Amino acid sequence: MAGRSGEKLIVDNRRARHDYHLLECVEAGLVLTGTEVKSLRDGRASLQQAYADVRDGEAWLVGAHISIYEQENIQNHEPDRDRKLLLHRKELDSLAGKVRERGLTLVPTKLYFRDGRAKVELALARGKELRDKRRDVAARDARREIERELKSLRR
């Protein structure tokens, strides 16, 4: 997905892959102000504490930090404000139902520009328990060790 033409990655939420089992991904547009877009073009954003919430039939990105644009003075934006997400009604209803029924969370996994428009990739996610995180780390270490051994045998 990152290799598509017209797509420029702004920020990737690697922490989401560590803390959650990602089940299903969907792309959403963002409602932004001009200074937020300029700040995103400079790559000044963070999704560390962010999640998506469905309120009154609308989706909102909560906790995403987009830094203040330095060259702007009076018209600057609030860095941690909630931002409206743009989704098709069917997608929104489907996601809201799954979050409500199954106890899942909507987590933003990456923020990027596609053809000049800011997009966020949302994933339906289930939280990992500590033992799951440890198991993932152990499996990654084992794969790394196997690769190292195979590489030394090839020489």
C-alpha positions, 0 to 999 in steps of 0.5 A, a space after each residue: 500500500 505504501 508503494 502506490 503512486 501519489 501516496 506520501 507517508 506522513 507518520 506511521 503508528 508502529 505502536 498500534 501493531 505492538 499494542 493491538 491485534 489489527 483485524 480490518 483496515 479502512 481509509 478515511 479522509 480528514 477535515 483539516 484547516 490550512 495550517 494543519 495541512 502545512 504542518 503535515 506537509 512538514 511531517 510534524 504529526 503524532 498518532 501515539 495516543 490517538 484513536 477514532 470515536 463514533 459520536 452522533 453518527 459521525 467519526 472523529 479522530 481523537 488524540 492525534 497531535 499535529 504541531 503548530 505551523 511555525 510560520 503562521 501566527 494569528 490563524 493557527 490551529 489547536 494541536 490536539 483538537 478532535 478532527 472529523 473523519 470522512 467515511 461513507 455512511 455504510 462504512 461508518 455504520 459497519 464500523 460503529 456496529 463492530 465497535 459497539 458489539 464486539 468491544 473493538 477499538 478504532 486505531 489509526 495506523 498511518 497518516 498520509 497524503 494520497 493525490 494531495 489529500 490527507 488520509 488516515 488508515 483506521 484499523 479495527 483492533 483488539 487489545 493485546 494482553 502482556 503475554 501476547 506482546 511477549 510472545 510476539 517479541 520472542 517470535 521476532 527474536 527467534 526469526 532474527 536468530 534463524 536468519 542470522 544462522 542461515 546467513 552465516 551458513 551461506 558464507 
